[in-house]
Amino acid sequence: ITGDVEVLNGSYDNGSVRFFLNEGVEFKFNPALSVTSGTPSGYVTVYEQDAQRLWVSSPYWRSGKPGATVKVALDNFPSGWINSVTGYTDDPKETASRSFGKDTSTSPATQYRSYKIPATAKPGYTYYLGFQHVDGAGDEYPLYLESGYQVCTMKPSKTSVKKGARIRVTGVVPVEGHWGARKGKAKTVTLYAHKGTAKVPTKWEPKGQGWVKVGSVRTNGLGAFTTPYFKPLKTLTLVVRYPGDNWYYRAYTSTAKVTVK
């Protein structure tokens, strides 16, 4: 991959390149590179195989409720590499922005870290965990990488009912174009049920994992949905599946258990 970068006049001895939001590498110039505005001023070669990379490895679909604990995989970070870890929701107000402190790599082999998504993270958006290098080759232009978790909700009207009672489910999922008060493109979501206790499906077609379709409903332009009332006959676990679009990937909500007495 080749490209041009515009920088101010000056002398540069290091920098960083991102191949993707979650993958990049730092580099050094030796000797330092002098830049003159308006003229080509040298080049740098970097290799993707040398890159640092990270991703949300759990939950499986990288989506779920606010307040959930997620696991982040960090790969090819040299021992002693220090990252300052932060988080924010990509809504207009960057809701639930916070610092998670610093993390020091212990090995270039893949490592895993756990972080709790703030309970105030706004559903219908992505919560990003950012890792900013704070030492080493990138002191002046350090590498910054981030990976996201789609925040969505799914809540039964009751979680404990007598047999024959009716419940319904409400929630919010991400939809393309939704930004603050601006409405996006509505989408169809599907409610599934599994007898007893169950974890979120790992297949897009979950029938083979014991899940039964309850029904499908359309969200509004803000990603909010409400199902019709239905009667759970036995204790079950519910989950909602939502499709992807040009802004968000397809995924599932977190599960919720309804106990029938």
N, C-alpha and C positions, 0 to 999 in steps of 0.2 A: 504494500500500500504506500503510495506517495501523496504528498500534499504540501501546501504552502502555509506558512504561519506568519502573521503580521505582528511585529513587536516594536517597541520603542528603541530609539538610538541607545546604544550602550554596549557593555561587555558582559557576556553571559558564560557561566561555566557549568551550569546544570539546569535541569528541567524535568518535565514528566509528560508522558503521552498516554491517552486512554484509547484503547481499541473499542471498548464498550463501557457502559456505565459501571460495570463491576469488574473490569479487567484493564490493567495498564502497567506501565513500567517507567522507572526513572532513568535518567541518563546524565552523563558528565561530558563536558568539552575539555580536552586537554591538548593544546593550550586553550584558553578562553576564546570564545567566538565574539568578534566585534561586529556589531550590526549598524548599518547606515541606512536610514530611511530611503525608500524608493529604489533600492538596488538589491539584487540577490546577495546574500551574505553567508553562504556556506550551507551545509546540510548536516543532518544527523541520521544515523541508521539504528533502528531498534528492532528487536526480534520478539514476536508474540510468544515464542516458547520460553522466554525469560520473564514473562509478565507475572505480576501478582494478580490473584483473582479471588473473588468471594461470591457466595450466593446463600440465600435462605434455603436450608436443607430440610427443615421441618417447621410447620406441618407440610404434608405431602404436596398440597396444592398451593402453598404459600399464600394462604388466605384464611380468614376466620374473624372471630370476634375481637373487640378491643379488650385489653387486659390479658390476652393470651401470651404464653411464653414461646418464643421462636428460637430456633437453633440456626446459627450462621456458620458456614464452612469457610475457612480461610486457607488458601493454597499458595505455596511457594513464597511465603513470607520468611525471610531469613531470621535466624535466631537473634533476638535482641531488637528486632524491628518494633517500634512503638507507634501505635495508632491512638489518636483521640477519637472516641466513638460518640456520635450524636444521633439523634433521631428527630423526624418531623413528619407531619402529614402534609401531602401536597394539595391541600385545599387553599383558598385565597388567604387565610389567616395563618397558615402553617401551624395548625392546632397541635397541641401536645408536644411542642418542641422541647427537647431536653438533652442533657449530657449524661452519658453512661460511663464517664470516666475514661481512663486510659487502659489499653491492652497491650501486653508485650508478647511477641511471638517467641515460642520456645523451640521451633523446628520448622524447616521448609516443607515438611510433610503436611498433609491436610490436617488442620486442627478445627475444633468445634467450640463455639461460644454460645451461651444462652442469654437472651435478653427478653425482658417483659415489655410488651407493647403497652403504653399507657392506657389506662381505662378511659381516658378522655380523648383518645384518638377518634377522629370523626369517621363514621362509616360512610361508604360510598367513594372512598378515596384510597390512595396507596400511602402506607406509612414506610418511609425510607430510613434505613439504618446506614449511616455514613461513617467511613473510616478514613481519617486524615492522618497521613504520615507526619510525625513531629520530630524526626531526627534523621540523620544519615545524609545520603546523597541529595535529597530533595529539600534541604533547609530553606532555599530561596523559593523554589517552585515545587512544593511537595506533592506527592501523588494523593489524590482523593478518589475513593471508590465508594459505591453505594449499591444496595440491593433492597428490593421492596417486598412488602407484605400487603396484600389487598384486604382492607378492613371492611367487613360486612357483618350484618346481624340477622338473626332468625330467632324469634321468640314466640313460643306457644302462649295463648291467652291464659292457660292454666297448666301447671306441671303435675298436679295431683287431682284426679277426678274419680267420681263414682262411675261404674259401668252405665253406659247410656247417655252420659253427659256429652255436651258438644263443646268443641274447642275450635279455634282457628289460629293461624300463624301470621305474624307480621314481621317485617324486616326491611333492610336496605342493602342493596348490592351496587357495585360500581356500574355506571352506564356512560357510554361515550358522549362527550359534549357537556355533561353536567359540571358546572363550575360556580360555586356559590349559589346565588339565586337563579342563575341561568339554567334552564332545563336542557337535558340531553335527549338521546334517543332511547325510547322505552324498549325493553326486551322481555322475552318470555322466560320465566323461571319455573322450575319443576320441584315439587315437594315429594320426598321419598320417606318411607317408613320401614323400620326393621324391628322385628319382635325382640323384646328384652333390651339388653344393653349392647351397643355396637359403636365402633369407631367410624370416622369419616371414610367413605369408600375410596379406594385407590384406582377404580376404573370409571371411565366416563359413562359406560353402560353398566350400572351396578347390580343388575338383576342376579347375575351369577354369584354375587357376594351376599345374597339374601335380602336385598332391598326391593320394596314394592312401590310402584308409583301411586301416589295419592291423587295428584292432579297438577295442572299447570295454570299459572296466572300471569297476567301482564303487569309489569311495573309501570309507574308513572315516569315522567321525565327527570325526576330526582332520584330514581332508583328504588323508591319505596313500593312495597307490595303488601297485599292483604289477601289471604286465601278465603274461600267460603268456609262455613262451619262444617265440621265433620265429627263423627263419633268414633273415638278409639275404643276398640273392644277389649284390647289387652294392653299391658304395659309395653311401651315401644320407644324407640329412638327415632327422632326426626332429623332430616337434613334437607337443605335446599341446594339445588344445582343451578348455576347460571352460566349462560354462554359468553364467549369472548366477543370483542368488537375491535375497532381500530385503536382504542385507548387501553383496553384491559384484556388480560387473558382469561380463558374459561376456568372456572373453579367451583368449589363447594363452600358453603358456610360451615361454621362449627356445628356440632350436633347439639340436640337438646332432648332430654329424656322426659317422657310423660308416664306417670305411674297411674294405673287403673286399679282401684281398690275393689 
